[in-house]
Structure formats: C-alpha cells, structure tokens
C-alpha cells in the first residue's frame, strides 16, 4: 500500500527543521508532533478514514521503506530514505500450526541470552486471524516473549467466534511458559475488543497460568457468538459461558490495565474499563489495576502508535463498513498513551 504525508513548517527560514519543535501550518497533520509525518500518511487512493496501514513483511518481518523530502517552491532541497523496523536484530518468529502445535499463531521471541522477563499472550478481537506482527515484534524487541494467537477465522481454527474453548487459550499460555527465557509465573494476556472477554475469563479461570491482563477497548460482560449471536462465544470444561453476565475478577492473579475512549462507536468500553477496575477493588486485588479513559478517542486504540489508522473500516468477517469513532489525531494520542502505559507496566513487573 502506497502512502504519503506532508507538512509545511511555520518557520521556513531555519536551516534545521526539528519536527519535535515545529508545528506545521498545513499538511496531513497540524499539531506539534515529531512522528506526525508517519501516522498521518494517507493512502494513494480511497478515504484515509476508512483504511489502516499494516507494515509489509520482508524476510518474514514487518518493515516499511519511507522516503522523506524537503521541498520549497516546488523544488526538492533534500531527500533521504529510511527503513522502519518493528523487530530488533535477533528476534525470531516461529509459526505455530494445529498439525504440529495444536495452536495457530506465531511465537515471537527476543534474542537469546536476554533476562527472563514477563511474557505476553497476545490475540485480537472480532476481526479474527493472526494479529499483525508489529506489536508482538516491538514487545519482543523490548525483551518480552510473545505468543501471537489466532482463535478463529484462520487456518485450523473455527471460521466464526462460536463456542471457543478457554482451554485453547490455556494451552497457548502453557506453551509460552515453556519457552526458554520465559518465567512461567509471569505470563500476562493482552487483547482488544471481543478478545478482552477471553483475556479476562482466562485470567479469572486460570490464575495459575495467567498473571494479569492488558485490555484495550474492553467489555466487562460476556457477549454472544459472532457474527450470528445465536449461541455462546466461549466454553469452559465443555459448558457454554452465558452471554450478558458481568465477568468475575475475584481470582485474577496479577495486574490489570484497561484502555478505552469515550467516542467508542462499537460499544461502551469507556464504562467497562473503570467497571473492571472497580470490581477488582471490590475483590481486594493486591496488584496494580488502572483504567485509562481518553476523551473523544474511538475503538481502535490498541497497539503501538505511529501507524496510519482510520476511524472506520471494512470488517474482515462481516464485510461491511463499521464506524469505530474518534479522529485520527485523537486516536493517535490515545495509542501513544496506551502503549506508553503498557511498556511502563511491563517494565515495572519485570
């Protein structure tokens, strides 16, 4: 996908343009932002509010080639090329298949010889599939082993979000805990949207395996199957988990971070995020738990910042346009805040 961005500096007489200290007078972004040229890129065609950029892969790893030019009066004064990388040297990716591993996804591991840090079981929401490698790659680059898991709408797993066993996620947590460099007592789960149900249910029902949760645009109650809401989304010990119930948190054995925006157009994550924290307070959870609610941000605020993301999009399962809410600048601020909180939490826990 070809993308482009632009900005006109307010003080063009300066020989050095510092993007951290120069707000553009016009262009694809208008605020003081050193990374504005990156997250505000527009696609070559189509509505930028309806598209998101996923870094292409080279040699199996996400990278992005970018050309930066300085122009004045229609003339190019300087230009350069750079490559953005989401994985540090030495990070490895091991595909997981149902035939070999009884799981679908990828192990994304830091370079060998790293200290044992908290590991992250990572999966997405109602879009299904295996998540993009940008977030797992960055986490592994910070030293955190990641299992990027698919639980539906991918090879070897169900087509729909319907009667998904929580034991499947537990098996993934066990496999992650067995990896070299992983402290088995420090596996945390990270997800967004519909996946936050599975994440919180997993932390509650498997507290010896999963030690905390990071929840983007969460729900505090269980929901029915998807795309047809005619049965349960999840099962435990072969029994369906009823939809519409407030999820208990009294057995959660670790920290919980919830991140939401008040303009979420898919559901009221801005009320669910603090409700989860209130329930943890009631349960006297002794670990850090925090709700971060960003005014006017939308639903798509999970993951790392500095990538172009729209405020709506064609859903890959139902194939129709959905409105997610927020604006691109506000959602970018929410992404930066949320990702900063995630890294701070993981660093504080070791």
N, C-alpha and C positions, 0 to 999 in steps of 0.2 A: 504494500500500500504506500503510495507516494504521498508525502505530507509537506506542508510549508508553513512558516510563520514569519512574522515581521514586527519590527518596532522602530519608531523614529525617535531618536534621542532628543531631549529638550535643549541640550546644550551642545550643538554640533561642532562648536569651535574647539572643543577639547580634543587633543590627540589620542588620549586613552579613554576608552569607554568602559566604565565599570558597571556591569549590569546589576550589581548589588546596590549601586548608589545612583542609578539613573532610571527614572521612570519615563516610559515613552509617552509622547504626545499623541500618537496614534499607532495603529497596528493591531495585531491579534490579541494583545493584552495591554492593559492600561495602568497597572499598579507597579510599585517598586518590587521587583522580583527577579533575582538572578537566574532563575530557571524558567522564566516566563516564556522564552522562545521555544522551550521544549514541550511544556504541557499545553501550550496554546496552538500548536500546529493544527492546521486544517487539512483535510483530505483533498486530493486533486479534484474530486467531484463529489457531489452529494452534500447533504446537510451535515455539518460537523457536530450538531447537537444529537444526531442520530447514529453516530459511529464512535467506535473506540479503536485505539491502535494497540495491537499486540505485537511486541518485537518479534521479527522473524528469527529463525534459528539458523545458525551456521555451525557445522560440525556438531549438531545436536544441542547447541547452547544459544540462548537468546542474545542477540546483538543488534545494534542499529547503527547504520552508517549515516552520518549527518554532515552536510556542507553548510558552512557559515560564511556569509558575505557581508561586507560593509560597503554600502553604496551611497553616493551623493550626486544629486542632479543627474540621475540615470547612469552614472559611471561607477564601475566596481573599483573601489580603492584598495581592498584587501579581501582575501578569502582563504579559508582553510577547511580541511576535512578532519573529522574525528569519528571515532567508533565508541559508542556507548556499550558497556558490558554489564550484565547483571550477575555474572559469576566470576569470582576470583580464580586465578590460576590454581589448579589442584582440586577444585570442586568436581566431584564425579556424579554422573547420573546413571542409575541402574533401572531399566524398565522392569516393571512387575506385571506378570500376566496370570490369569486364572489358571492356565495349564500348569505353570511352574510354581506359582506362589500362592494360589487361591485368592489372589487380590489383583486388582487392576490399578495401575498408577506408576509412580516413579519414586525411587529413593534418591534424594539429592543430599550428598554428604560432603562435609568440609574436607579440606586436605588432611591426610593422615598426620598423626602426631600432635593434633590440637588437644587442649584440655577438655575434659568431659563437661559439656555444658548442657543446659536444658534442651531437649529435643521437641520438635513440633510436628504433630499430626495435623495435616492441612488438607481441607477439602472445601468445595464450593457450595453453591445453593441450587436453585431450581433450574439453572442452565445445564446442570449435569456435566458429564465428561471429566477428563483430567484437567486440572487447572493449569493456566499459563505458568511457565517456569520462572517468570520474572520475580515473583515474591519468594518462592522456595529458593531460587538461586541467590537472591540477596541475603536471605536468612542464613543459608549455608556459608556464604561469604563472610558473614559475621561470626561463624563458628557453630551455628546451631544445625544439627542434623534434622532433615525434613523428610517425611513421607507424604508425597502429594497423591492423594487417593481419589479415585472415581468410585461412586457407589450406584450410579445409574446413568443411562444414556451414553454408554461407552462399551467397547468390546468386552464380552464376558460377564457383564452385569445387566440387571433389568433395563428395559427400554424406558420405563416410567418410574417416578418416585412413588412406589407402591409396596407396602409390606417389606421394607428393607430391614433386615435383622440388625439390631445393635451389636450382635456378636461379630458381625463382619468388621465393624469399626474396631472392636476389641482385638480381633485377630491382627489388624493393622498396627495397633498400638503395641502388641506383643512383638511383632516382627521388628518394629522400630526400636523397641527397648533392647533387642538382642544385638543391635549393630555395634561394631567397635566404636569406641568413643562416646557411647551413649550411657548416661547414668539412668538405669531403669526406674529409679524413683523420681525422675524429673521429666516426664513426658507431659506436655501440655497440648491441648487441642485448639485449633484456630479455624474459624469458618465465618461465613457471611450468609445473611438472608435465611432461606429454608434450612441451610446446613447448620444454623445455630441451634435448631431443635435437636439434631443428632448430637451436636457437641455438648450441649448442656445435659441431655439424657445420658450421654456416655460418662461425663464427669460425675453425675449423680449415681449411676448404677454400677460403675466400675472404678471406684475410688482408689483401689489398689494398683490400677493400671494408669489412670489418667489423673494428673495432678494440676487441675486448673483449666481455664478456658479463656480464649480471646474471641469476642463475639461482635461482629460488625453488622449493623442494621438488624438487630436481633428481634425475636419474638419471645415472649415469656410463657406462651401457651403452645400446646401441640396443635398441629393442623392436619387436615385430611390429606389423602393421596393427591398426586398431581401428575398430569393435568386434569384428570377427572377426579373430583372429590367424592368418590363413591365408596371408599374404604380407608383403612389406616395407612399412614405413611410409614410407620415404624412398627417393628415387633420386638419383643423381648421374651426369651425362652419359648419361642413359638407362639406367643399370645400377642394379639394386636394391642397397641397402645392407643387408647381412646383419644379422639380429637377434641379440642376445646378445653382441655384441663390445664390449669396452671402447673407448670413443671416444678416439682420439689427440688430443693437445693440443699437439704439438711445433711447430705452425705458428701457434698463436694469437698475434696481434699486438696485444695490449692487455691491460688489467686484467680480472680475473675476480672477481666476488663471488658466493658461494653462500650461501643461507639455507635452513635446514631445522629441523624439530622432531623430537624423539625419540619422539613419540607419533603420527607419521605412519601412518595406517591403510591407505594405498593402496600404498605401497612404502617401502623403507628409504632414504629421502632423507638421513637422518642419517648414514649411512655413505657415501653417494655424494658428499655435499658435501665432506667432508675428502679423499676419494679423488681428486676432481678437482684439488684444491689440491696434493695430494701428487704427482700426475702432472705438474702444472705445475712443481713444484720439480725433479722429475727432468729435465724438459725445459729447465731453466735459464731459465724465463720471467723476463724482466727487469722485468716490470710488476707492480704490486701485485696480489696474489691472496690471498683470505681466505675461510675457511669460518666462518660464524656458525651455530652449532647451539644451539637454545633447548630446554632441558629441558622435557619434558611438552607441548610445542606440537604441533599437528597438521599436516595437509597444506595447509590453506587459510590460508596466512600470507603470500601475495603481494599487494603493492599498498599503498595508503595506509591508515592507521588511521582510527579514529573513525567507522566504519560498522558497523551490526549485521550480524554474520555467525554462522551456525550452525556446528555441528560435524559436520553431516551434511546431505544434501540429495538431491533427485531429480535424477539426472544427465540433462541435456537430450538426450543422444544415445541412451543405453540405456534411459532412462525407468524407472529403478529407484533405490531409496534406497541411497546409499552412505555409509559411515561414514568421516569424514575425520580424526577424532582430536582430542585436546586438549580444552580447555574454553574457553568464551567469554572469560573474563578472561585466561587464559594466552595464548590465540591473539592477543588484542588487544595484549598486551605484546610478543609476537613481531612483530606487524605494525608497531608503533611503532618497535621496534629495527631491523627490517629496512629500513623506509622511511627512517629517520634515516641508516642506513649508505649507502643508495642516494644520497641527496642529498649526503652528505659526499663520496662517491666522485666523483660528477659534478662537484661544485664544485672538488674538488682537481685535476681533469683539465682543466677549462675547456672 
